[in-house]
Amino acid sequence: MADLKLLQAGASELGIHLTREQLSTFSLYMNELLRWNQRANLTAITAPDEIQTKHFLDSITCLLAFPGAVPSPLEEGPPVDLALRLRRGKGLFCIDLGTGAGFPGVPLKICLPEMSLTLVDSIAKKTAFLSSLVQTLKLSGIRVLTARAEDLAHDPRERERYDVAVARAVSRLAVVAELALPFCRIGGRVIAPKKGNVAEEMEEGRYAVETLGGRYGDVIPVELSLLGEGRVLVVMEKVSPTPTRYPRRAGLPAKRPLSR
């Protein structure tokens, strides 16, 4: 098993205590990523230390914005492990849009083994890797779909089905809103990891968020020594149905983001 001390330390800082089995799964994930990357060019990040921090650890920070992650002010006693607080994902449906090599979805699934996860990417070589990875890691409750989010969101079997939609390094918030909010059930949420001062981008995307049936929730700072400063998780809450005409046809949300 690869030395995953950086991942283990960073996860512990988040309040997540990875088991030996989970660390073994992450180690196997790294090996498969590097093996496939030699022929499929899945990621430019190939140094083991950077895979631990920039891929694995950065992905699991999304747990800070999952339903139930914030403790009730009435709770007493010592802090509860974050993954246990989230009930290991039982009954939770999550979709990862533009997942690439499985980030953040697969690391989240390793931490929350009972979560149901759908991984979506439009590039077949990436979903081929993911399908192989799921089998190699012996992960259950995962679907891998080769599709554009703009098309898939109009499938009644997928629309407004999910508790959580994650979109890491996809686009600006106005575009993320149009791609992701249609998948969320009422009461669900979109989690968008971002860097830097996001106030201007949030204001730019506000019209899109509200048009698509959402509103901004918390902006959660990610304060981890191994990741550096300026990372946040922007949460969009689904409060009303997304109008049936959205999302627009493939490519249009990025080309012409919704604005007043």
C-alpha positions in Angstrom: 0.0 0.0 0.0 1.3 3.4 -0.9 2.2 5.9 1.8 -0.8 8.1 2.2 0.3 10.1 5.2 -0.7 13.4 3.6 -4.2 12.3 2.8 -4.5 10.8 6.3 -3.3 14.0 8.0 -5.5 16.2 5.9 -8.6 14.1 6.4 -8.0 14.1 10.1 -7.8 17.9 10.0 -11.3 17.8 8.4 -12.6 15.5 11.1 -12.5 12.4 9.0 -10.6 9.4 10.3 -9.9 7.0 7.4 -9.9 3.3 8.2 -7.1 1.0 7.0 -9.6 -0.4 4.4 -10.4 3.1 3.1 -6.7 4.0 2.8 -6.0 0.7 1.0 -8.8 1.7 -1.5 -7.3 5.1 -2.0 -3.9 3.5 -2.6 -5.3 1.2 -5.2 -7.2 4.1 -6.8 -3.8 6.0 -7.1 -2.2 3.0 -8.7 -5.0 2.5 -11.3 -5.0 6.3 -12.1 -1.3 6.2 -12.8 -1.5 3.0 -14.8 -4.3 4.2 -17.0 -2.8 7.7 -17.3 0.1 6.3 -19.3 -2.2 5.7 -22.3 -5.4 7.7 -21.6 -4.0 11.0 -20.3 -6.5 11.4 -17.5 -4.7 13.9 -15.4 -1.6 16.2 -15.5 -1.1 15.6 -11.8 1.0 12.4 -11.4 3.2 13.0 -8.4 1.9 10.8 -5.6 2.0 13.6 -3.0 0.0 15.9 -5.3 -2.5 13.1 -6.1 -3.1 12.8 -2.4 -3.6 16.6 -1.8 -4.9 18.1 -5.1 -7.1 15.2 -6.1 -8.1 13.0 -3.1 -8.0 15.5 -0.2 -9.4 18.4 -2.3 -12.3 16.1 -3.3 -13.3 15.0 0.2 -13.5 18.6 1.4 -16.9 18.6 -0.3 -18.1 16.6 2.7 -18.1 19.9 4.7 -21.1 21.0 2.6 -23.0 17.7 2.6 -26.4 17.6 4.4 -25.9 17.0 8.1 -22.2 18.0 8.1 -22.9 21.0 10.4 -23.6 19.8 14.0 -26.7 21.0 15.8 -26.0 23.6 18.4 -27.8 21.4 20.9 -25.3 18.5 20.4 -23.2 17.7 23.5 -20.1 15.7 24.0 -16.9 15.3 21.9 -17.0 16.0 18.2 -18.3 13.2 16.0 -16.3 12.0 13.0 -17.6 13.8 10.0 -18.2 10.7 7.9 -20.2 9.1 10.8 -22.2 12.3 11.2 -23.2 11.9 7.6 -24.4 8.4 8.5 -21.8 7.0 6.0 -24.1 8.2 3.2 -27.0 6.0 3.9 -30.0 6.9 1.7 -28.1 9.8 0.0 -28.1 10.2 -3.8 -25.2 12.1 -5.3 -24.3 13.0 -8.9 -20.9 14.1 -10.0 -20.9 16.1 -13.2 -17.8 16.4 -15.4 -16.2 13.9 -13.1 -13.1 13.3 -15.3 -11.0 10.7 -13.5 -13.6 10.4 -10.7 -13.1 13.6 -8.8 -14.7 14.4 -6.4 -17.2 11.6 -6.6 -15.1 8.5 -6.1 -13.2 9.9 -3.0 -16.5 10.9 -1.6 -17.9 7.4 -2.1 -14.9 5.8 -0.4 -15.7 8.0 2.6 -19.4 7.4 2.4 -19.8 3.8 1.3 -23.5 3.6 1.6 -24.1 6.7 -0.7 -25.5 6.1 -4.2 -23.4 7.8 -6.7 -23.7 8.6 -10.4 -20.6 9.6 -12.3 -21.1 11.6 -15.5 -18.6 12.6 -18.1 -18.9 13.2 -21.9 -15.5 11.7 -22.8 -15.6 7.9 -23.4 -12.0 7.2 -22.4 -12.7 8.7 -19.0 -15.9 6.7 -18.4 -14.1 3.6 -19.6 -11.5 4.2 -16.9 -14.2 4.8 -14.3 -16.1 1.6 -15.2 -12.9 -0.4 -14.8 -12.0 1.5 -11.6 -15.3 0.8 -9.9 -14.8 -2.9 -10.5 -11.2 -2.9 -9.4 -12.1 -1.0 -6.2 -15.1 -3.3 -5.6 -17.4 -0.3 -5.0 -21.1 -0.9 -5.2 -23.9 1.6 -5.7 -22.1 3.5 -8.5 -23.3 4.2 -12.0 -21.1 5.5 -14.8 -22.7 7.4 -17.6 -21.2 8.8 -20.8 -23.3 11.8 -21.5 -23.5 15.6 -21.7 -25.2 17.1 -18.6 -27.4 19.3 -20.8 -28.9 16.2 -22.4 -29.0 13.9 -19.4 -30.9 16.5 -17.3 -33.9 16.1 -19.6 -34.1 12.4 -18.9 -37.1 12.1 -16.5 -35.2 9.2 -14.7 -32.4 11.6 -13.8 -34.1 15.0 -13.4 -34.7 16.3 -9.9 -33.6 13.0 -8.4 -30.5 13.8 -6.4 -29.8 15.1 -2.9 -26.4 16.4 -3.9 -24.8 17.4 -7.2 -21.1 18.2 -7.2 -19.2 19.9 -10.0 -15.5 20.4 -9.5 -13.5 22.7 -11.9 -16.4 22.7 -14.4 -17.1 26.4 -15.0 -18.3 29.6 -13.5 -21.2 29.5 -11.2 -23.8 30.7 -13.7 -22.9 27.7 -15.9 -22.7 25.2 -12.9 -26.2 26.3 -11.9 -27.7 25.5 -15.3 -25.9 22.2 -15.6 -26.4 21.0 -12.0 -29.6 22.4 -10.4 -31.9 20.5 -12.8 -30.6 17.2 -11.3 -31.4 18.2 -7.7 -34.7 17.4 -5.9 -36.5 20.1 -4.0 -34.4 20.5 -0.8 -31.3 19.2 -2.5 -28.1 21.1 -3.1 -25.3 21.8 -5.6 -21.8 22.0 -4.1 -19.2 23.9 -6.2 -15.6 24.1 -5.0 -14.0 27.4 -5.8 -10.8 29.4 -5.1 -10.3 33.0 -4.3 -12.8 35.8 -3.8 -16.1 34.4 -5.2 -18.3 37.4 -4.4 -18.2 38.8 -7.9 -18.8 35.4 -9.5 -21.7 34.7 -7.2 -23.3 38.0 -8.1 -22.8 37.3 -11.8 -24.5 34.0 -11.4 -27.4 35.0 -9.1 -29.9 35.4 -11.9 -29.1 31.9 -13.3 -29.3 30.3 -9.9 -32.7 31.9 -9.2 -34.0 31.2 -12.7 -33.2 27.6 -12.3 -35.0 27.1 -9.0 -32.2 27.7 -6.6 -30.8 30.2 -4.1 -27.4 30.6 -2.6 -26.8 28.8 0.6 -23.6 28.9 2.7 -20.2 29.7 1.4 -18.0 27.3 3.5 -14.3 28.1 3.9 -11.9 25.2 3.4 -9.1 25.8 5.8 -6.5 23.1 5.4 -2.7 23.6 5.7 -2.0 21.1 2.9 -4.2 22.9 0.3 -3.3 26.5 0.9 -5.6 29.5 1.3 -8.6 30.8 -0.5 -10.6 27.6 -1.1 -14.4 27.7 -0.5 -17.4 25.6 -1.2 -20.3 27.5 -2.7 -23.7 25.9 -2.0 -26.8 26.4 -4.1 -30.0 25.1 -2.5 -32.9 23.9 -4.7 -36.1 25.6 -3.6 -38.4 25.2 -6.6 -38.7 23.1 -9.8 -36.4 24.0 -12.7 -38.4 25.2 -15.7 -38.6 22.4 -18.3 -36.7 24.4 -21.0 -33.5 24.2 -18.9 -30.8 23.3 -19.4 -30.5 24.6 -22.9 -28.9 22.5 -25.7 -25.4 21.2 -25.3 -22.7 23.8 -25.2 -25.0 26.8 -24.9 -24.8 27.3 -21.1 -21.1 27.8 -21.3 -21.2 29.8 -24.5 -24.0 32.1 -23.3 -24.4 31.9 -19.5 -27.8 33.0 -18.3 -27.9 36.7 -17.3 -30.4 39.5 -17.1 
